[in-house]
Amino acid sequence: VQLQASGGGLVQAGGSLRLSCTASGRTFSSFSVGWFRQAPGKEREFVAVIPRSGGTASYADSVTGRFTISRDNAKNILTLQMNSLKPDDTALYYCAADNIYWSSAQYYSGRRIPRYWGQGTLVTVSS
């Protein structure tokens, strides 16, 4: 599956952005999909994941209550609505997909690394 992320930009602290990730090439509904981010000089960080069926999503503690992940299997689109943005949210955001679901714990332990990645879209939050 090919993934194409978009929607990044410059926003003031407290503002909102909506990221999108368009999938092509394979049946989107057969993949768990999610978002990661990487700030300059830091490790890549799990942000959120949503299972194939669009059921209960999982979020990093740092974004819980501010970010919402959703998917439209009919349109092959994954979105990340980001509200109440903070300067610490500044990063390159990546969408990712795999046939097998991953949790944040599995990702950080190295047991589950998504197989497919899109190019990043840059989010910059000014203070």
Sine and cosine of phi, psi and omega as CSV:
sin_phi,cos_phi,sin_psi,cos_psi,sin_omega,cos_omega
0.00,0.00,0.64,-0.77,0.05,-1.00
-0.97,-0.24,0.66,-0.75,-0.05,-1.00
-0.85,-0.53,0.69,-0.73,-0.02,-1.00
-0.75,-0.66,0.94,-0.35,-0.01,-1.00
-1.00,-0.06,0.52,-0.86,0.03,-1.00
-0.41,-0.91,0.16,-0.99,0.10,-0.99
0.96,-0.28,-0.09,1.00,0.02,-1.00
-0.93,0.36,0.19,-0.98,0.01,-1.00
0.18,-0.98,-0.18,-0.98,0.01,-1.00
-0.98,-0.21,0.77,-0.64,-0.01,-1.00
-0.60,-0.80,0.49,-0.87,0.05,-1.00
-0.98,0.18,0.43,-0.90,0.06,-1.00
-0.82,0.57,0.67,-0.74,-0.06,-1.00
1.00,-0.04,-0.21,0.98,-0.02,-1.00
-0.99,0.11,-0.10,-0.99,-0.05,-1.00
-0.75,-0.66,0.45,-0.89,0.15,-0.99
-0.59,-0.81,0.43,-0.90,0.05,-1.00
-0.81,-0.58,0.90,-0.43,0.04,-1.00
-1.00,-0.05,0.55,-0.84,0.06,-1.00
-0.80,-0.60,0.47,-0.88,0.06,-1.00
-0.66,-0.75,0.90,-0.44,-0.01,-1.00
-0.99,-0.16,0.75,-0.66,-0.03,-1.00
-0.95,-0.30,0.55,-0.84,0.06,-1.00
-0.52,-0.86,0.35,-0.94,0.12,-0.99
0.98,-0.18,-0.50,0.86,-0.01,-1.00
-0.64,-0.77,0.15,-0.99,0.01,-1.00
-0.95,0.32,0.94,-0.34,-0.11,-0.99
-0.85,0.52,-0.61,0.79,-0.08,-1.00
-0.93,0.36,-0.16,0.99,0.03,-1.00
-1.00,0.00,0.03,1.00,-0.07,-1.00
-0.90,-0.44,0.66,-0.75,0.35,-0.94
-0.97,0.24,0.61,-0.79,-0.04,-1.00
-0.71,-0.71,0.42,-0.91,-0.04,-1.00
-0.27,-0.96,-0.06,-1.00,-0.02,-1.00
-0.82,-0.57,0.60,-0.80,0.14,-0.99
-0.77,-0.64,0.24,-0.97,0.08,-1.00
-0.56,-0.83,0.41,-0.91,0.03,-1.00
-0.62,-0.78,0.89,-0.45,0.06,-1.00
-1.00,0.05,0.38,-0.92,0.00,-1.00
-0.83,0.56,0.79,-0.61,0.05,-1.00
0.98,0.20,0.09,1.00,-0.04,-1.00
-0.86,-0.51,0.27,-0.96,0.06,-1.00
-0.96,0.29,0.40,-0.91,0.09,-1.00
-0.90,0.43,0.67,-0.74,-0.16,-0.99
-0.85,-0.53,0.70,-0.71,0.12,-0.99
-0.92,0.38,0.70,-0.72,0.03,-1.00
-0.92,-0.39,-0.83,0.56,-0.04,-1.00
-0.28,-0.96,0.40,-0.92,0.05,-1.00
-0.58,-0.82,0.55,-0.84,0.04,-1.00
-0.73,-0.68,0.70,-0.71,-0.07,-1.00
-0.96,0.28,0.11,-0.99,-0.09,-1.00
-0.84,0.54,-0.63,0.78,-0.06,-1.00
-0.98,0.19,-0.14,0.99,-0.08,-1.00
0.98,0.18,0.40,0.92,0.00,-1.00
-0.97,0.23,-0.54,-0.84,-0.11,-0.99
-0.89,0.46,0.82,-0.57,0.01,-1.00
-1.00,0.03,0.30,-0.95,0.04,-1.00
-0.83,-0.56,0.64,-0.77,-0.07,-1.00
-0.79,-0.62,0.46,-0.89,0.20,-0.98
-0.93,0.38,0.53,-0.85,0.00,-1.00
-0.84,0.55,-0.57,0.82,-0.09,-1.00
-0.93,0.38,-0.31,0.95,-0.04,-1.00
-0.88,-0.47,-0.12,0.99,-0.03,-1.00
-0.85,0.53,0.75,-0.66,0.00,-1.00
1.00,0.01,-0.22,0.98,0.00,-1.00
-0.90,-0.43,-0.56,0.83,-0.04,-1.00
-0.95,-0.31,0.54,-0.84,0.07,-1.00
-0.72,-0.69,0.82,-0.57,0.05,-1.00
-0.99,-0.15,0.62,-0.79,0.04,-1.00
-0.48,-0.88,0.28,-0.96,0.00,-1.00
-0.62,-0.79,0.49,-0.87,0.09,-1.00
-0.83,-0.56,0.99,-0.16,-0.07,-1.00
-0.92,0.38,-0.42,0.91,0.03,-1.00
-0.95,0.32,-0.52,0.85,-0.04,-1.00
-0.97,-0.25,-0.01,1.00,0.00,-1.00
0.86,0.52,0.69,0.73,-0.05,-1.00
-0.79,-0.61,0.71,-0.71,0.13,-0.99
-0.93,-0.36,0.67,-0.74,0.01,-1.00
-0.78,-0.63,0.39,-0.92,0.10,-0.99
-0.71,-0.70,0.95,-0.30,0.07,-1.00
-1.00,0.04,0.86,-0.51,-0.07,-1.00
-0.90,-0.44,0.90,-0.45,0.02,-1.00
-0.90,-0.43,0.28,-0.96,0.04,-1.00
0.76,0.65,0.75,0.66,-0.07,-1.00
-0.91,0.41,0.55,-0.84,-0.01,-1.00
-0.85,-0.53,0.38,-0.92,0.06,-1.00
-0.83,0.57,-0.52,0.85,0.03,-1.00
-0.92,0.40,-0.23,0.97,0.05,-1.00
-0.99,0.14,-0.11,0.99,0.01,-1.00
-0.88,0.47,0.83,-0.55,-0.06,-1.00
-0.05,-1.00,0.17,-0.99,0.19,-0.98
-1.00,0.02,0.85,-0.53,-0.06,-1.00
-0.98,-0.19,0.75,-0.66,-0.03,-1.00
-0.87,-0.49,0.64,-0.77,0.21,-0.98
-0.99,-0.12,0.47,-0.88,-0.06,-1.00
-0.57,-0.82,0.37,-0.93,-0.04,-1.00
-0.53,-0.85,0.48,-0.88,0.12,-0.99
-0.36,-0.93,0.43,-0.90,0.05,-1.00
-0.93,0.36,-0.39,0.92,-0.03,-1.00
-0.96,-0.28,0.74,-0.68,0.03,-1.00
-0.91,0.42,0.53,-0.85,0.09,-1.00
-0.76,-0.65,0.58,-0.81,0.13,-0.99
-0.98,-0.19,0.20,-0.98,0.03,-1.00
-0.89,0.45,-0.62,0.78,0.00,-1.00
-0.90,0.45,-0.67,0.74,0.02,-1.00
-0.91,0.41,-0.60,0.80,0.03,-1.00
-0.91,0.42,-0.77,0.64,-0.07,-1.00
-0.93,0.36,-0.41,0.91,0.04,-1.00
-0.99,0.12,-0.17,0.99,-0.02,-1.00
1.00,0.07,0.03,1.00,-0.05,-1.00
-0.98,0.21,-0.43,0.90,-0.02,-1.00
-0.66,-0.75,0.97,-0.24,0.10,-0.99
-0.92,-0.40,0.85,-0.53,-0.02,-1.00
-0.81,0.59,0.60,-0.80,-0.07,-1.00
-0.99,0.17,-0.54,0.84,-0.12,-0.99
-0.91,-0.42,0.69,-0.72,-0.05,-1.00
-0.73,-0.69,0.60,-0.80,0.16,-0.99
-1.00,-0.02,0.12,-0.99,0.12,-0.99
-0.97,0.25,0.36,-0.93,-0.06,-1.00
-0.99,0.16,0.37,-0.93,0.16,-0.99
-0.82,-0.57,0.76,-0.65,-0.17,-0.99
-1.00,0.09,0.78,-0.63,0.11,-0.99
-0.91,-0.42,0.82,-0.57,0.03,-1.00
-0.84,-0.55,0.84,-0.55,0.00,-1.00
-0.92,-0.39,0.88,-0.47,-0.01,-1.00
-1.00,-0.04,0.53,-0.85,-0.02,-1.00
-1.00,0.02,0.00,0.00,0.00,0.00
